[in-house]
Amino acid sequence: MGISQPHDDPLIIRALIANREVHRVLMDQGSATNLITAKVAERMRKKSEWITPVNTCLYGFNQHPTRTLGQVYLPVTLGATVRTETLTFLVVDIDVAFNALLGRPGIRQFDMVHELLRQISHGKGSGNLES
């Protein structure tokens, strides 16, 4: 049994975000930003004061603009080489199927374009495909 072509399934990985393992991280090369849900973001810190306010609306989740709660800077660790980069995430209080989303900025920062084109992630540990 092989992979059916074309392979259009979303790429879902695990990642270490702020030294916590986060499941259901969506890799989305169509997104212009990195997102993290408010529920997951609140577990990363003890107080909500660390969220920097930004006046930003997102479009594309539903028919209406979605206001962000602000932005946070969090260390993200991916891959077998245990590479860590600090990424900017917009915090959203919406009910979605993922806990975080790595958009084009995060994908570019981790040089993961080739993995997305092949829809695979290699190595052991965080940053691997989830089933």
KOLGU-4560 file (N, C-alpha, C; in nm, 3 decimals, padded with zeros to 5 digits):
<recs>
<n_xx: 00.085 n_yy: -00.117 n_zz: 00.000 ca_xx: 00.000 ca_yy: 00.000 ca_zz: 00.000 c_xx: 00.090 c_yy: 00.123 c_zz: 00.000 mol: A seq: 1 type: MET>
<n_xx: 00.077 n_yy: 00.206 n_zz: -00.100 ca_xx: 00.159 ca_yy: 00.327 ca_zz: -00.113 c_xx: 00.076 c_yy: 00.451 c_zz: -00.092 mol: A seq: 2 type: GLY>
<n_xx: 00.137 n_yy: 00.562 n_zz: -00.118 ca_xx: 00.069 ca_yy: 00.691 ca_zz: -00.106 c_xx: -00.008 c_yy: 00.716 c_zz: -00.235 mol: A seq: 3 type: ILE>
<n_xx: -00.134 n_yy: 00.750 n_zz: -00.222 ca_xx: -00.215 ca_yy: 00.783 ca_zz: -00.339 c_xx: -00.172 c_yy: 00.919 c_zz: -00.393 mol: A seq: 4 type: SER>
<n_xx: -00.165 n_yy: 00.932 n_zz: -00.522 ca_xx: -00.128 ca_yy: 01.058 ca_zz: -00.584 c_xx: -00.251 c_yy: 01.120 c_zz: -00.648 mol: A seq: 5 type: GLN>
<n_xx: -00.274 n_yy: 01.249 n_zz: -00.650 ca_xx: -00.187 ca_yy: 01.345 ca_zz: -00.582 c_xx: -00.207 c_yy: 01.338 c_zz: -00.431 mol: A seq: 6 type: PRO>
<n_xx: -00.102 n_yy: 01.370 n_zz: -00.359 ca_xx: -00.102 ca_yy: 01.364 ca_zz: -00.214 c_xx: -00.139 c_yy: 01.502 c_zz: -00.161 mol: A seq: 7 type: HIS>
<n_xx: -00.267 n_yy: 01.521 n_zz: -00.129 ca_xx: -00.318 ca_yy: 01.652 ca_zz: -00.089 c_xx: -00.349 c_yy: 01.662 c_zz: 00.059 mol: A seq: 8 type: ASP>
<n_xx: -00.310 n_yy: 01.562 n_zz: 00.138 ca_xx: -00.339 ca_yy: 01.565 ca_zz: 00.280 c_xx: -00.259 c_yy: 01.676 c_zz: 00.349 mol: A seq: 9 type: ASP>
<n_xx: -00.316 n_yy: 01.737 n_zz: 00.453 ca_xx: -00.240 ca_yy: 01.837 ca_zz: 00.527 c_xx: -00.125 c_yy: 01.772 c_zz: 00.602 mol: A seq: 10 type: PRO>
<n_xx: -00.018 n_yy: 01.847 n_zz: 00.620 ca_xx: 00.098 ca_yy: 01.798 ca_zz: 00.693 c_xx: 00.084 c_yy: 01.840 c_zz: 00.839 mol: A seq: 11 type: LEU>
<n_xx: 00.069 n_yy: 01.741 n_zz: 00.927 ca_xx: 00.051 ca_yy: 01.764 ca_zz: 01.070 c_xx: 00.173 c_yy: 01.706 c_zz: 01.141 mol: A seq: 12 type: ILE>
<n_xx: 00.236 n_yy: 01.786 n_zz: 01.228 ca_xx: 00.355 ca_yy: 01.741 ca_zz: 01.299 c_xx: 00.340 c_yy: 01.765 c_zz: 01.449 mol: A seq: 13 type: ILE>
<n_xx: 00.437 n_yy: 01.712 n_zz: 01.524 ca_xx: 00.456 ca_yy: 01.746 ca_zz: 01.665 c_xx: 00.575 c_yy: 01.841 c_zz: 01.670 mol: A seq: 14 type: ARG>
<n_xx: 00.572 n_yy: 01.934 n_zz: 01.764 ca_xx: 00.683 ca_yy: 02.027 ca_zz: 01.779 c_xx: 00.701 c_yy: 02.059 c_zz: 01.927 mol: A seq: 15 type: ALA>
<n_xx: 00.822 n_yy: 02.096 n_zz: 01.965 ca_xx: 00.844 ca_yy: 02.151 ca_zz: 02.098 c_xx: 00.828 c_yy: 02.301 c_zz: 02.087 mol: A seq: 16 type: LEU>
<n_xx: 00.730 n_yy: 02.355 n_zz: 02.157 ca_xx: 00.707 ca_yy: 02.498 ca_zz: 02.159 c_xx: 00.720 c_yy: 02.543 c_zz: 02.303 mol: A seq: 17 type: ILE>
<n_xx: 00.814 n_yy: 02.633 n_zz: 02.329 ca_xx: 00.843 ca_yy: 02.679 ca_zz: 02.466 c_xx: 00.869 c_yy: 02.559 c_zz: 02.557 mol: A seq: 18 type: ALA>
<n_xx: 00.944 n_yy: 02.462 n_zz: 02.506 ca_xx: 00.985 ca_yy: 02.342 ca_zz: 02.580 c_xx: 00.869 c_yy: 02.251 c_zz: 02.620 mol: A seq: 19 type: ASN>
<n_xx: 00.757 n_yy: 02.263 n_zz: 02.551 ca_xx: 00.644 ca_yy: 02.173 ca_zz: 02.574 c_xx: 00.609 c_yy: 02.106 c_zz: 02.442 mol: A seq: 20 type: ARG>
<n_xx: 00.584 n_yy: 01.975 n_zz: 02.447 ca_xx: 00.547 ca_yy: 01.905 ca_zz: 02.325 c_xx: 00.404 c_yy: 01.943 c_zz: 02.287 mol: A seq: 21 type: GLU>
<n_xx: 00.389 n_yy: 01.989 n_zz: 02.165 ca_xx: 00.258 ca_yy: 02.031 ca_zz: 02.114 c_xx: 00.223 c_yy: 01.941 c_zz: 01.996 mol: A seq: 22 type: VAL>
<n_xx: 00.110 n_yy: 01.874 n_zz: 02.006 ca_xx: 00.060 ca_yy: 01.788 ca_zz: 01.898 c_xx: -00.030 c_yy: 01.870 c_zz: 01.806 mol: A seq: 23 type: HIS>
<n_xx: -00.056 n_yy: 01.816 n_zz: 01.688 ca_xx: -00.144 ca_yy: 01.878 ca_zz: 01.589 c_xx: -00.097 c_yy: 02.019 c_zz: 01.551 mol: A seq: 24 type: ARG>
<n_xx: 00.028 n_yy: 02.027 n_zz: 01.506 ca_xx: 00.082 ca_yy: 02.151 ca_zz: 01.450 c_xx: 00.068 c_yy: 02.140 c_zz: 01.299 mol: A seq: 25 type: VAL>
<n_xx: -00.012 n_yy: 02.226 n_zz: 01.241 ca_xx: -00.039 ca_yy: 02.223 ca_zz: 01.098 c_xx: 00.066 c_yy: 02.303 c_zz: 01.023 mol: A seq: 26 type: LEU>
<n_xx: 00.126 n_yy: 02.242 n_zz: 00.921 ca_xx: 00.219 ca_yy: 02.312 ca_zz: 00.833 c_xx: 00.137 c_yy: 02.362 c_zz: 00.715 mol: A seq: 27 type: MET>
<n_xx: 00.129 n_yy: 02.494 n_zz: 00.698 ca_xx: 00.041 ca_yy: 02.551 ca_zz: 00.596 c_xx: 00.114 c_yy: 02.657 c_zz: 00.514 mol: A seq: 28 type: ASP>
<n_xx: 00.164 n_yy: 02.616 n_zz: 00.398 ca_xx: 00.237 ca_yy: 02.709 ca_zz: 00.313 c_xx: 00.145 c_yy: 02.814 c_zz: 00.251 mol: A seq: 29 type: GLN>
<n_xx: 00.016 n_yy: 02.802 n_zz: 00.270 ca_xx: -00.079 ca_yy: 02.901 ca_zz: 00.221 c_xx: -00.107 c_yy: 03.012 c_zz: 00.322 mol: A seq: 30 type: GLY>
<n_xx: -00.055 n_yy: 02.998 n_zz: 00.444 ca_xx: -00.080 ca_yy: 03.097 ca_zz: 00.548 c_xx: 00.035 c_yy: 03.198 c_zz: 00.555 mol: A seq: 31 type: SER>
<n_xx: 00.000 n_yy: 03.324 n_zz: 00.568 ca_xx: 00.100 ca_yy: 03.431 ca_zz: 00.574 c_xx: 00.152 c_yy: 03.455 c_zz: 00.715 mol: A seq: 32 type: ALA>
<n_xx: 00.108 n_yy: 03.376 n_zz: 00.812 ca_xx: 00.150 ca_yy: 03.397 ca_zz: 00.950 c_xx: 00.155 c_yy: 03.264 c_zz: 01.026 mol: A seq: 33 type: THR>
<n_xx: 00.220 n_yy: 03.266 n_zz: 01.141 ca_xx: 00.219 ca_yy: 03.152 ca_zz: 01.233 c_xx: 00.110 c_yy: 03.181 c_zz: 01.336 mol: A seq: 34 type: ASN>
<n_xx: 00.033 n_yy: 03.080 n_zz: 01.372 ca_xx: -00.075 ca_yy: 03.096 ca_zz: 01.469 c_xx: -00.059 c_yy: 02.998 c_zz: 01.583 mol: A seq: 35 type: LEU>
<n_xx: -00.108 n_yy: 03.037 n_zz: 01.700 ca_xx: -00.119 ca_yy: 02.945 ca_zz: 01.812 c_xx: -00.251 c_yy: 02.976 c_zz: 01.881 mol: A seq: 36 type: ILE>
<n_xx: -00.321 n_yy: 02.872 n_zz: 01.924 ca_xx: -00.449 ca_yy: 02.894 ca_zz: 01.989 c_xx: -00.427 c_yy: 02.951 c_zz: 02.129 mol: A seq: 37 type: THR>
<n_xx: -00.523 n_yy: 03.029 n_zz: 02.175 ca_xx: -00.513 ca_yy: 03.090 ca_zz: 02.307 c_xx: -00.501 c_yy: 02.983 c_zz: 02.415 mol: A seq: 38 type: ALA>
<n_xx: -00.574 n_yy: 02.874 n_zz: 02.399 ca_xx: -00.571 ca_yy: 02.765 ca_zz: 02.498 c_xx: -00.429 c_yy: 02.710 c_zz: 02.514 mol: A seq: 39 type: LYS>
<n_xx: -00.361 n_yy: 02.686 n_zz: 02.403 ca_xx: -00.224 ca_yy: 02.632 ca_zz: 02.408 c_xx: -00.127 c_yy: 02.740 c_zz: 02.454 mol: A seq: 40 type: VAL>
<n_xx: -00.145 n_yy: 02.862 n_zz: 02.407 ca_xx: -00.055 ca_yy: 02.971 ca_zz: 02.444 c_xx: -00.057 c_yy: 02.998 c_zz: 02.594 mol: A seq: 41 type: ALA>
<n_xx: -00.174 n_yy: 02.990 n_zz: 02.654 ca_xx: -00.185 ca_yy: 03.015 ca_zz: 02.799 c_xx: -00.109 c_yy: 02.911 c_zz: 02.880 mol: A seq: 42 type: GLU>
<n_xx: -00.097 n_yy: 02.789 n_zz: 02.828 ca_xx: -00.021 ca_yy: 02.686 ca_zz: 02.900 c_xx: 00.129 c_yy: 02.712 c_zz: 02.895 mol: A seq: 43 type: ARG>
<n_xx: 00.173 n_yy: 02.796 n_zz: 02.802 ca_xx: 00.315 ca_yy: 02.824 ca_zz: 02.785 c_xx: 00.368 c_yy: 02.922 c_zz: 02.891 mol: A seq: 44 type: MET>
<n_xx: 00.283 n_yy: 03.007 n_zz: 02.941 ca_xx: 00.323 ca_yy: 03.109 ca_zz: 03.038 c_xx: 00.222 c_yy: 03.112 c_zz: 03.152 mol: A seq: 45 type: ARG>
<n_xx: 00.260 n_yy: 03.177 n_zz: 03.261 ca_xx: 00.172 ca_yy: 03.183 ca_zz: 03.376 c_xx: 00.073 c_yy: 03.301 c_zz: 03.370 mol: A seq: 46 type: LYS>
<n_xx: 00.112 n_yy: 03.410 n_zz: 03.303 ca_xx: 00.025 ca_yy: 03.528 ca_zz: 03.296 c_xx: 00.000 c_yy: 03.567 c_zz: 03.151 mol: A seq: 47 type: LYS>
<n_xx: -00.113 n_yy: 03.631 n_zz: 03.129 ca_xx: -00.145 ca_yy: 03.674 ca_zz: 02.992 c_xx: -00.074 c_yy: 03.803 c_zz: 02.955 mol: A seq: 48 type: SER>
<n_xx: 00.001 n_yy: 03.865 n_zz: 03.047 ca_xx: 00.069 ca_yy: 03.992 ca_zz: 03.018 c_xx: 00.180 c_yy: 03.976 c_zz: 02.916 mol: A seq: 49 type: GLU>
<n_xx: 00.226 n_yy: 03.856 n_zz: 02.891 ca_xx: 00.335 ca_yy: 03.835 ca_zz: 02.795 c_xx: 00.287 c_yy: 03.843 c_zz: 02.651 mol: A seq: 50 type: TRP>
<n_xx: 00.156 n_yy: 03.849 n_zz: 02.630 ca_xx: 00.103 ca_yy: 03.866 ca_zz: 02.494 c_xx: 00.113 c_yy: 04.013 c_zz: 02.458 mol: A seq: 51 type: ILE>
<n_xx: 00.185 n_yy: 04.042 n_zz: 02.349 ca_xx: 00.199 ca_yy: 04.179 ca_zz: 02.300 c_xx: 00.075 c_yy: 04.213 c_zz: 02.218 mol: A seq: 52 type: THR>
<n_xx: 00.003 n_yy: 04.319 n_zz: 02.257 ca_xx: -00.117 ca_yy: 04.354 ca_zz: 02.180 c_xx: -00.082 c_yy: 04.396 c_zz: 02.037 mol: A seq: 53 type: PRO>
<n_xx: -00.158 n_yy: 04.349 n_zz: 01.941 ca_xx: -00.148 ca_yy: 04.394 ca_zz: 01.802 c_xx: -00.290 c_yy: 04.410 c_zz: 01.748 mol: A seq: 54 type: VAL>
<n_xx: -00.307 n_yy: 04.507 n_zz: 01.663 ca_xx: -00.438 ca_yy: 04.533 ca_zz: 01.605 c_xx: -00.445 c_yy: 04.464 c_zz: 01.469 mol: A seq: 55 type: ASN>
<n_xx: -00.472 n_yy: 04.334 n_zz: 01.470 ca_xx: -00.471 ca_yy: 04.254 ca_zz: 01.348 c_xx: -00.597 c_yy: 04.169 c_zz: 01.339 mol: A seq: 56 type: THR>
<n_xx: -00.652 n_yy: 04.163 n_zz: 01.221 ca_xx: -00.763 ca_yy: 04.071 ca_zz: 01.192 c_xx: -00.715 c_yy: 03.968 c_zz: 01.092 mol: A seq: 57 type: CYS>
<n_xx: -00.763 n_yy: 03.847 n_zz: 01.107 ca_xx: -00.732 ca_yy: 03.739 ca_zz: 01.013 c_xx: -00.855 c_yy: 03.708 c_zz: 00.931 mol: A seq: 58 type: LEU>
<n_xx: -00.833 n_yy: 03.671 n_zz: 00.808 ca_xx: -00.941 ca_yy: 03.635 ca_zz: 00.718 c_xx: -00.915 c_yy: 03.495 c_zz: 00.666 mol: A seq: 59 type: TYR>
<n_xx: -01.020 n_yy: 03.417 n_zz: 00.651 ca_xx: -01.004 ca_yy: 03.284 ca_zz: 00.594 c_xx: -01.054 c_yy: 03.172 c_zz: 00.682 mol: A seq: 60 type: GLY>
<n_xx: -01.078 n_yy: 03.196 n_zz: 00.811 ca_xx: -01.129 ca_yy: 03.091 ca_zz: 00.899 c_xx: -01.279 c_yy: 03.074 c_zz: 00.883 mol: A seq: 61 type: PHE>
<n_xx: -01.346 n_yy: 03.184 n_zz: 00.864 ca_xx: -01.491 ca_yy: 03.180 ca_zz: 00.845 c_xx: -01.526 c_yy: 03.300 c_zz: 00.757 mol: A seq: 62 type: ASN>
<n_xx: -01.651 n_yy: 03.336 n_zz: 00.753 ca_xx: -01.693 ca_yy: 03.447 ca_zz: 00.666 c_xx: -01.665 c_yy: 03.584 c_zz: 00.727 mol: A seq: 63 type: GLN>
<n_xx: -01.620 n_yy: 03.587 n_zz: 00.852 ca_xx: -01.600 ca_yy: 03.714 ca_zz: 00.921 c_xx: -01.454 c_yy: 03.730 c_zz: 00.961 mol: A seq: 64 type: HIS>
<n_xx: -01.408 n_yy: 03.854 n_zz: 00.977 ca_xx: -01.271 ca_yy: 03.875 ca_zz: 01.026 c_xx: -01.257 c_yy: 03.817 c_zz: 01.167 mol: A seq: 65 type: PRO>
<n_xx: -01.142 n_yy: 03.758 n_zz: 01.195 ca_xx: -01.112 ca_yy: 03.704 ca_zz: 01.328 c_xx: -01.007 c_yy: 03.792 c_zz: 01.393 mol: A seq: 66 type: THR>
<n_xx: -01.040 n_yy: 03.852 n_zz: 01.507 ca_xx: -00.945 ca_yy: 03.936 ca_zz: 01.579 c_xx: -00.845 c_yy: 03.850 c_zz: 01.654 mol: A seq: 67 type: ARG>
<n_xx: -00.721 n_yy: 03.894 n_zz: 01.654 ca_xx: -00.619 ca_yy: 03.823 ca_zz: 01.732 c_xx: -00.616 c_yy: 03.881 c_zz: 01.872 mol: A seq: 68 type: THR>
<n_xx: -00.567 n_yy: 03.802 n_zz: 01.967 ca_xx: -00.549 ca_yy: 03.850 ca_zz: 02.104 c_xx: -00.416 c_yy: 03.923 c_zz: 02.119 mol: A seq: 69 type: LEU>
<n_xx: -00.328 n_yy: 03.905 n_zz: 02.022 ca_xx: -00.195 ca_yy: 03.965 ca_zz: 02.025 c_xx: -00.094 c_yy: 03.871 c_zz: 01.963 mol: A seq: 70 type: GLY>
<n_xx: 00.032 n_yy: 03.897 n_zz: 01.991 ca_xx: 00.138 ca_yy: 03.810 ca_zz: 01.939 c_xx: 00.233 c_yy: 03.771 c_zz: 02.050 mol: A seq: 71 type: GLN>
<n_xx: 00.297 n_yy: 03.656 n_zz: 02.031 ca_xx: 00.396 ca_yy: 03.606 ca_zz: 02.127 c_xx: 00.518 c_yy: 03.558 c_zz: 02.049 mol: A seq: 72 type: VAL>
<n_xx: 00.631 n_yy: 03.561 n_zz: 02.116 ca_xx: 00.756 ca_yy: 03.509 ca_zz: 02.060 c_xx: 00.791 c_yy: 03.384 c_zz: 02.139 mol: A seq: 73 type: TYR>
<n_xx: 00.794 n_yy: 03.270 n_zz: 02.071 ca_xx: 00.817 ca_yy: 03.143 ca_zz: 02.140 c_xx: 00.925 c_yy: 03.063 c_zz: 02.070 mol: A seq: 74 type: LEU>
<n_xx: 01.012 n_yy: 02.996 n_zz: 02.148 ca_xx: 01.110 ca_yy: 02.907 ca_zz: 02.086 c_xx: 01.041 c_yy: 02.780 c_zz: 02.036 mol: A seq: 75 type: PRO>
<n_xx: 01.075 n_yy: 02.741 n_zz: 01.914 ca_xx: 01.019 ca_yy: 02.621 ca_zz: 01.852 c_xx: 01.135 c_yy: 02.530 c_zz: 01.814 mol: A seq: 76 type: VAL>
<n_xx: 01.126 n_yy: 02.402 n_zz: 01.853 ca_xx: 01.229 ca_yy: 02.304 ca_zz: 01.821 c_xx: 01.169 c_yy: 02.199 c_zz: 01.730 mol: A seq: 77 type: THR>
<n_xx: 01.240 n_yy: 02.173 n_zz: 01.618 ca_xx: 01.195 ca_yy: 02.075 ca_zz: 01.519 c_xx: 01.311 c_yy: 01.989 c_zz: 01.475 mol: A seq: 78 type: LEU>
<n_xx: 01.279 n_yy: 01.868 n_zz: 01.432 ca_xx: 01.372 ca_yy: 01.784 ca_zz: 01.358 c_xx: 01.472 c_yy: 01.707 c_zz: 01.439 mol: A seq: 79 type: GLY>
<n_xx: 01.538 n_yy: 01.614 n_zz: 01.368 ca_xx: 01.637 ca_yy: 01.527 ca_zz: 01.429 c_xx: 01.762 c_yy: 01.602 c_zz: 01.469 mol: A seq: 80 type: ALA>
<n_xx: 01.789 n_yy: 01.715 n_zz: 01.402 ca_xx: 01.908 ca_yy: 01.793 ca_zz: 01.436 c_xx: 01.882 c_yy: 01.885 c_zz: 01.553 mol: A seq: 81 type: THR>
<n_xx: 01.764 n_yy: 01.879 n_zz: 01.609 ca_xx: 01.723 ca_yy: 01.958 ca_zz: 01.724 c_xx: 01.755 c_yy: 02.105 c_zz: 01.702 mol: A seq: 82 type: VAL>
<n_xx: 01.698 n_yy: 02.158 n_zz: 01.599 ca_xx: 01.717 ca_yy: 02.300 ca_zz: 01.566 c_xx: 01.606 c_yy: 02.380 c_zz: 01.632 mol: A seq: 83 type: ARG>
<n_xx: 01.645 n_yy: 02.490 n_zz: 01.697 ca_xx: 01.549 ca_yy: 02.576 ca_zz: 01.765 c_xx: 01.554 c_yy: 02.716 c_zz: 01.705 mol: A seq: 84 type: THR>
<n_xx: 01.438 n_yy: 02.769 n_zz: 01.677 ca_xx: 01.424 ca_yy: 02.906 ca_zz: 01.626 c_xx: 01.314 c_yy: 02.974 c_zz: 01.707 mol: A seq: 85 type: GLU>
<n_xx: 01.329 n_yy: 03.104 n_zz: 01.729 ca_xx: 01.224 ca_yy: 03.181 ca_zz: 01.793 c_xx: 01.130 c_yy: 03.233 c_zz: 01.685 mol: A seq: 86 type: THR>
<n_xx: 01.002 n_yy: 03.197 n_zz: 01.698 ca_xx: 00.903 ca_yy: 03.237 ca_zz: 01.599 c_xx: 00.801 c_yy: 03.331 c_zz: 01.660 mol: A seq: 87 type: LEU>
<n_xx: 00.747 n_yy: 03.417 n_zz: 01.578 ca_xx: 00.638 ca_yy: 03.505 ca_zz: 01.617 c_xx: 00.506 c_yy: 03.435 c_zz: 01.583 mol: A seq: 88 type: THR>
<n_xx: 00.419 n_yy: 03.423 n_zz: 01.681 ca_xx: 00.287 ca_yy: 03.363 ca_zz: 01.662 c_xx: 00.180 c_yy: 03.467 c_zz: 01.691 mol: A seq: 89 type: PHE>
<n_xx: 00.077 n_yy: 03.471 n_zz: 01.610 ca_xx: -00.044 ca_yy: 03.544 ca_zz: 01.645 c_xx: -00.129 c_yy: 03.451 c_zz: 01.729 mol: A seq: 90 type: LEU>
<n_xx: -00.185 n_yy: 03.503 n_zz: 01.838 ca_xx: -00.267 ca_yy: 03.424 ca_zz: 01.930 c_xx: -00.413 c_yy: 03.445 c_zz: 01.892 mol: A seq: 91 type: VAL>
<n_xx: -00.483 n_yy: 03.334 n_zz: 01.868 ca_xx: -00.623 ca_yy: 03.340 ca_zz: 01.828 c_xx: -00.708 c_yy: 03.257 c_zz: 01.923 mol: A seq: 92 type: VAL>
<n_xx: -00.823 n_yy: 03.310 n_zz: 01.958 ca_xx: -00.917 ca_yy: 03.240 ca_zz: 02.046 c_xx: -01.031 c_yy: 03.186 c_zz: 01.960 mol: A seq: 93 type: ASP>
<n_xx: -00.999 n_yy: 03.079 n_zz: 01.886 ca_xx: -01.097 ca_yy: 03.017 ca_zz: 01.797 c_xx: -01.091 c_yy: 02.866 c_zz: 01.816 mol: A seq: 94 type: ILE>
<n_xx: -01.197 n_yy: 02.800 n_zz: 01.779 ca_xx: -01.204 ca_yy: 02.654 ca_zz: 01.790 c_xx: -01.166 c_yy: 02.594 c_zz: 01.655 mol: A seq: 95 type: ASP>
<n_xx: -01.045 n_yy: 02.539 n_zz: 01.648 ca_xx: -00.995 ca_yy: 02.479 ca_zz: 01.524 c_xx: -00.939 c_yy: 02.341 c_zz: 01.554 mol: A seq: 96 type: VAL>
<n_xx: -00.910 n_yy: 02.264 n_zz: 01.450 ca_xx: -00.863 ca_yy: 02.126 ca_zz: 01.466 c_xx: -00.715 c_yy: 02.117 c_zz: 01.499 mol: A seq: 97 type: ALA>
<n_xx: -00.642 n_yy: 02.229 n_zz: 01.494 ca_xx: -00.499 ca_yy: 02.227 ca_zz: 01.523 c_xx: -00.469 c_yy: 02.311 c_zz: 01.647 mol: A seq: 98 type: PHE>
<n_xx: -00.354 n_yy: 02.286 n_zz: 01.710 ca_xx: -00.311 ca_yy: 02.363 ca_zz: 01.826 c_xx: -00.224 c_yy: 02.481 c_zz: 01.786 mol: A seq: 99 type: ASN>
<n_xx: -00.149 n_yy: 02.465 n_zz: 01.678 ca_xx: -00.065 ca_yy: 02.572 ca_zz: 01.626 c_xx: -00.055 c_yy: 02.552 c_zz: 01.476 mol: A seq: 100 type: ALA>
<n_xx: -00.018 n_yy: 02.659 n_zz: 01.408 ca_xx: -00.003 ca_yy: 02.654 ca_zz: 01.264 c_xx: 00.128 c_yy: 02.722 c_zz: 01.228 mol: A seq: 101 type: LEU>
<n_xx: 00.212 n_yy: 02.651 n_zz: 01.154 ca_xx: 00.334 ca_yy: 02.713 ca_zz: 01.101 c_xx: 00.305 c_yy: 02.752 c_zz: 00.958 mol: A seq: 102 type: LEU>
<n_xx: 00.300 n_yy: 02.881 n_zz: 00.934 ca_xx: 00.277 ca_yy: 02.934 ca_zz: 00.800 c_xx: 00.409 c_yy: 02.958 c_zz: 00.729 mol: A seq: 103 type: GLY>
<n_xx: 00.403 n_yy: 03.036 n_zz: 00.623 ca_xx: 00.524 ca_yy: 03.061 ca_zz: 00.543 c_xx: 00.640 c_yy: 03.117 c_zz: 00.624 mol: A seq: 104 type: ARG>
<n_xx: 00.617 n_yy: 03.209 n_zz: 00.721 ca_xx: 00.733 ca_yy: 03.259 ca_zz: 00.797 c_xx: 00.807 c_yy: 03.149 c_zz: 00.873 mol: A seq: 105 type: PRO>
<n_xx: 00.734 n_yy: 03.061 n_zz: 00.940 ca_xx: 00.797 ca_yy: 02.952 ca_zz: 01.015 c_xx: 00.860 c_yy: 02.849 c_zz: 00.925 mol: A seq: 106 type: GLY>
<n_xx: 00.791 n_yy: 02.817 n_zz: 00.816 ca_xx: 00.844 ca_yy: 02.719 ca_zz: 00.720 c_xx: 00.974 c_yy: 02.770 c_zz: 00.661 mol: A seq: 107 type: ILE>
<n_xx: 00.976 n_yy: 02.898 n_zz: 00.626 ca_xx: 01.097 ca_yy: 02.958 ca_zz: 00.569 c_xx: 01.211 c_yy: 02.961 c_zz: 00.672 mol: A seq: 108 type: ARG>
<n_xx: 01.179 n_yy: 02.998 n_zz: 00.796 ca_xx: 01.282 ca_yy: 03.007 ca_zz: 00.899 c_xx: 01.347 c_yy: 02.872 c_zz: 00.926 mol: A seq: 109 type: GLN>
<n_xx: 01.271 n_yy: 02.765 n_zz: 00.912 ca_xx: 01.326 ca_yy: 02.630 ca_zz: 00.932 c_xx: 01.372 c_yy: 02.565 c_zz: 00.802 mol: A seq: 110 type: PHE>
<n_xx: 01.366 n_yy: 02.636 n_zz: 00.692 ca_xx: 01.408 ca_yy: 02.582 ca_zz: 00.561 c_xx: 01.337 c_yy: 02.449 c_zz: 00.532 mol: A seq: 111 type: ASP>
<n_xx: 01.206 n_yy: 02.445 n_zz: 00.550 ca_xx: 01.131 ca_yy: 02.320 ca_zz: 00.535 c_xx: 01.055 c_yy: 02.311 c_zz: 00.404 mol: A seq: 112 type: MET>
<n_xx: 01.088 n_yy: 02.393 n_zz: 00.307 ca_xx: 01.014 ca_yy: 02.393 ca_zz: 00.181 c_xx: 01.020 c_yy: 02.257 c_zz: 00.114 mol: A seq: 113 type: VAL>
<n_xx: 01.138 n_yy: 02.195 n_zz: 00.111 ca_xx: 01.152 ca_yy: 02.065 ca_zz: 00.045 c_xx: 01.068 c_yy: 01.958 c_zz: 00.114 mol: A seq: 114 type: HIS>
<n_xx: 01.063 n_yy: 01.960 n_zz: 00.248 ca_xx: 00.982 ca_yy: 01.863 ca_zz: 00.319 c_xx: 00.834 c_yy: 01.881 c_zz: 00.286 mol: A seq: 115 type: GLU>
<n_xx: 00.792 n_yy: 02.007 n_zz: 00.274 ca_xx: 00.652 ca_yy: 02.030 ca_zz: 00.240 c_xx: 00.621 c_yy: 01.985 c_zz: 00.098 mol: A seq: 116 type: LEU>
<n_xx: 00.715 n_yy: 02.006 n_zz: 00.008 ca_xx: 00.692 ca_yy: 01.963 ca_zz: -00.129 c_xx: 00.678 c_yy: 01.811 c_zz: -00.137 mol: A seq: 117 type: LEU>
<n_xx: 00.755 n_yy: 01.741 n_zz: -00.057 ca_xx: 00.747 ca_yy: 01.594 ca_zz: -00.055 c_xx: 00.645 c_yy: 01.544 c_zz: 00.046 mol: A seq: 118 type: ARG>
<n_xx: 00.596 n_yy: 01.635 n_zz: 00.131 ca_xx: 00.502 ca_yy: 01.605 ca_zz: 00.239 c_xx: 00.555 c_yy: 01.497 c_zz: 00.331 mol: A seq: 119 type: GLN>
<n_xx: 00.682 n_yy: 01.511 n_zz: 00.368 ca_xx: 00.740 ca_yy: 01.422 ca_zz: 00.467 c_xx: 00.822 c_yy: 01.504 c_zz: 00.566 mol: A seq: 120 type: ILE>
<n_xx: 00.851 n_yy: 01.444 n_zz: 00.678 ca_xx: 00.941 ca_yy: 01.502 ca_zz: 00.776 c_xx: 01.029 c_yy: 01.388 c_zz: 00.824 mol: A seq: 121 type: SER>
<n_xx: 01.159 n_yy: 01.410 n_zz: 00.832 ca_xx: 01.246 ca_yy: 01.298 ca_zz: 00.869 c_xx: 01.301 c_yy: 01.312 c_zz: 01.009 mol: A seq: 122 type: HIS>
<n_xx: 01.367 n_yy: 01.208 n_zz: 01.052 ca_xx: 01.435 ca_yy: 01.209 ca_zz: 01.180 c_xx: 01.348 c_yy: 01.161 c_zz: 01.293 mol: A seq: 123 type: GLY>
<n_xx: 01.407 n_yy: 01.167 n_zz: 01.412 ca_xx: 01.339 ca_yy: 01.123 ca_zz: 01.532 c_xx: 01.300 c_yy: 01.245 c_zz: 01.614 mol: A seq: 124 type: LYS>
<n_xx: 01.210 n_yy: 01.227 n_zz: 01.706 ca_xx: 01.176 ca_yy: 01.332 ca_zz: 01.799 c_xx: 01.071 c_yy: 01.427 c_zz: 01.743 mol: A seq: 125 type: GLY>
<n_xx: 01.065 n_yy: 01.546 n_zz: 01.802 ca_xx: 00.967 ca_yy: 01.645 ca_zz: 01.763 c_xx: 00.993 c_yy: 01.692 c_zz: 01.621 mol: A seq: 126 type: SER>
<n_xx: 00.889 n_yy: 01.735 n_zz: 01.557 ca_xx: 00.900 ca_yy: 01.777 ca_zz: 01.418 c_xx: 00.871 c_yy: 01.665 c_zz: 01.323 mol: A seq: 127 type: GLY>
<n_xx: 00.824 n_yy: 01.553 n_zz: 01.374 ca_xx: 00.792 ca_yy: 01.438 ca_zz: 01.290 c_xx: 00.644 c_yy: 01.435 c_zz: 01.259 mol: A seq: 128 type: ASN>
<n_xx: 00.612 n_yy: 01.362 n_zz: 01.155 ca_xx: 00.472 ca_yy: 01.347 ca_zz: 01.114 c_xx: 00.390 c_yy: 01.281 c_zz: 01.224 mol: A seq: 129 type: LEU>
<n_xx: 00.266 n_yy: 01.324 n_zz: 01.234 ca_xx: 00.172 ca_yy: 01.258 ca_zz: 01.323 c_xx: 00.076 c_yy: 01.178 c_zz: 01.239 mol: A seq: 130 type: GLU>
<n_xx: 00.024 n_yy: 01.072 n_zz: 01.298 ca_xx: -00.076 ca_yy: 00.993 ca_zz: 01.224 c_xx: -00.214 c_yy: 01.025 c_zz: 01.274 mol: A seq: 131 type: SER>
</recs>
